[in-house]
Amino acid sequence: LLALGLYNLMLFVGLKERVFFHYTLFVSGFTLAILTFNGIGTLMFWSFLGDNTARLVALGFTFASTMATLFAQSFLNTEAYSPRWHKTLNIFRTYCWLAVLATLLLPIPLALQLMDITGFMAALLLLLCGGYCTLQRVPSARIFVFAWSIFLLGAGVFALRNLGVLPSNFITLHGIQIGSALEMLLLSFALAARFNKLKRQKEIAQANAVQALKKQEALLELKVAARTKALEHLANHDVLTGLLNRNGLARCATEVLQRSRQHGSTVALFMLDLDYFKPINDEYGHEVGDFVLKNIAKRIANLARTGDHCARFGGDEFIIIMEDVETGDMLEDIQMRIEQAIRSPIKLSCGQSVSVGVSVGVSTCL
């Protein structure tokens, strides 16, 4: 009993779970009563008490009944699974504390009678509560009922021996001690199972936390990558038209010229300067002007081949860089298609149409 009490006290210190502390108090009170009852405690520790050792028995068993009730509430988690039983046991525990105080004040015979009544009531109430919790499938309720039944069986054997119904032998003489020891061992095993369950829950919680952190880290990396890509796009593309800006054009032109030198291919640069665009801005406003520029940019992008580079160089100036082109008729054909596409009318939201011209300059690099 002392070993079980110390073991669960250490579990309470390590885990901060109150159920282990309640069990320790229950074992401590029962141990005090048993040591006094069987004479070992009186012989080794408190022989100076004399006739008052009987009062210590009453005190120990009554205190054990009180702590057993508190332990049952924690172990079965009656507050969550059975609120009515939890209130009932709270009331009974208040009575137990009053009984503990009474064992210190009443004459010894009355104190022992009060001990018997309190112990019987505690045993009956906890057995009924455990049975109800078993029907409600409360975790560990079955082992609680089994352990408590073994204790009651031992106490019953001891009582029947005292009444002369059963013969006096080792089992009947020490029935209450054997029953209590088996009961507390079973409850200790149940608490050990709870300890392992708490440990597994903690490990699962830690694993889930690590997994969540990894997931958050991966999401953060994706967001950073997306943000970096967006910033890179903003740094190299025109906000209005979506075409390359000057910075993006310079980077592409450098790469194109390097490939041209390596492979000996021809590069063509088309410089487009819109004509009659300023009157549209002056007459219809900058919103319409921006709308016209967007449409021109789409037409230029549609004319370009895969791998060509289109850029907005200035307010109404655009550039197209083409790789692997043939000089002569091919360049004239491209220039003609550019002029036709840009000069086509652009229908405004107000229903009117506007047109712009374009001046095209071509430069080639061999």
ABEGO torsion letter per residue (X at the ends): XAAAAAAAAAAAAAAGBAAAAAAAAAAAAAAAAAAAAAGAAAAAAAAAAEAAAAAAAAAAAAAAAAAAAAAAAAAAGAAAABAAAAAAAAAAAAAAAAAAAAAAABBAAAAAAAAAAAAAAAAAAAAAAAAAAAAAGBBGAAAAAAAAAAAAAAAAAAAAAAAGABBBBAAAAAAAAAAAAAAAAAAAAAAAAAAAAAAAAAAAAAAAAAAAAAAAAAAAAAAAAAAAAAAAAAAABBAAAGBBBAAAAAAAAAAAAAAAAAAGBBBBBBBBBBBGAAAAAAAAEAAAAAAAAAAAAAAAAAABBBGBBBBBABAABBBBBBBGBBBEAAAAAAAAAAAAAAABBBBBAAGBBBBBBBBBBBBBBX
